[in-house]
Amino acid sequence: MKQTQFMNGLKKAYLAYDRLMEKQGFYVVLAVCILVILTSAVYTFHVRGEESRTVTLEEAESAGGSQNAQSLAEVEQLIVSQNADQVQPVPTQSPMRMHQPVAGFVDRDFSLEKPQLFAKSGMWKIHGGIDLTAEYGTPVEACAGGQVLRVWKDNEMGLTVVIRHEDGYESIYAGLSSADYVRPGDRVMQGQTIGHVGNGVLEESDAEPHLHFEIHRDGKAVDPLAVFLGIDG
């Protein structure tokens, strides 16, 4: 009985569908086709959008290095151009570090308060530098970088070179046998040869060949050994 009722219901539904298709079948098929077309269009647009986004990311990864580098270079250049007038040089170490112009030992000390006896003249005098003994002709080096101020020869100091340095320092090399390496105005580097050891200053000619060496700061003689040790105050 139930099976018969089900079959009758199914036939009625089919007949209703058959009558609908006879009357409005064209519109139903058209609607289904439009739905299919819209679904396909949406799917295609989505797929192409994903592909486009993937390509963009790949291009960014491959080209991003040079683009970022260019941008960074442009930014750095902008910073440099903006701060060009504000760049300051690295300050010199204070106190300035100098080294001995020759490797000889100190034969006569620095002394501005206690006079020393100079045997040849028999006179007691203060000594505004140190005497560094070395063989005649030993190369004399600039104790620090700077600019040559003077090169001259007289009866008191002999052949002499004066170099100006930073922080108000000047170094004096006297009693040289030669000074052919430098002229006034030359820039010299620390350790550069400026001359050769001679017989020393005339007043000190009773000593062995040596370099009479002085350091002045702001026009006042200071102990070179203190400068070498970095304790010049």
Summary of the structure (lengths in Angstrom):
residues: 233
radius of gyration: 48.3
end to end distance: 124.9
largest distance: 155.9
contacts: 620
relative contact order: 0.12
helix: 41%
strand: 29%
